[in-house]
Amino acid sequence: MKRRTNILILCTMAVALSCAGVQAQENPNMIHSEVLGTQQQPIPYVYVRPSDVVWATVLWKTIDLNEDFNQYIYFPLDQEDRSGKKSLAYVIWEAMERSEIPIYEDDELKVPIDNELFVARYTKADTIQLEIGYDEDDNELYQTVIVPKYFDGAEVYQYYLREIWFIDKQNTGLDSRRLALAPTKDIYVTLKSTREEIYMGHAPLFWIPMQDPSVRRVMAQHKAYLDEQNYVSQPSWDFVFVHQYYNAYVTRESNRYNRTISDYATGHDAILEASRIVEKVFSIGEDMWEY
């Protein structure tokens, strides 16, 4: 009887292993399957009552993707590579294009933008005149060519970020929240006389509300390939922004004059001013509960 039971167990194990082998053949990347995906949820924040906030300030920052540590935000350059990786620019653009997340004109999120109209305007085809030869009278001949436009995530080199730092008397500590994020694009002006392109700086494409549940859900459902040494264990974009896994520099702090640092400091002085603001914020957080 015992021998028959052992044989039955072995047969059951063989069937299970066989089924697993079939599943592995159907999905060769099964070893890389993770919870991350539609089941992943945003990281919950500690609830804060407005009456418990004893101090707060708003900071504007720039995330420069030319910095080495921020390179993972920029790549891959393709819309989606063979392993399914997407850069943050494409994650945001595709969600916006499908109207899964709201977008705004301003960093205070007061002027909404219609997603469909924005996509139609941004991808509107250009027309150019191409010289194709000469006629019998030696006059130049031109042909009008329609050039389609597409969103290119490789053109997003910087992100603008607006966040709030505050002290909660219940949790007795300094905390922060990301409020708004904007992918930017280089702006050029073409001179009519020489057709030369003049660089004018960066401008935000649109702002997304980082505390909106739909935005946090999209961020949680896509991986940020932060760790090159471990393909399987990768954080979500929600994790990246909650825990601030990026380098960013301060460009402005909330003030009565509504000024940015560049309005009153340049060069090395601007760098020192940005550092001073950061030190001040953390010093207030440390000194608040010293006595």
Buried (B, 14 or more C-beta within 10 A) or exposed (E): EEEEEEEEEEEEEEEEEEEEEEEEEEEEEEEEEEEBEEEBEBBEEEEBEEEEBEBBBBBBBBBBBEBEEBEBBBBBEEBEEEEEBBBBBBBBBBBBBEEEBBBBBBBEBEEEBEBEEBBEEBEEEEEEEEEEEEEEEEEEEEEEEEEEEEBEBBEBBBBBBBBBBBBBBEEEBBBBBBBBBBBBBBEEEEEEEEEEEEEEEBEBBBBBBBBBEBBBBBBBBBBBBBEEEEEEEBBBBBBBBBEEBBBBBBBBBEEEEEEBBEEEBEEEEBBEBBEEBBEEBEEBBEEBEEE
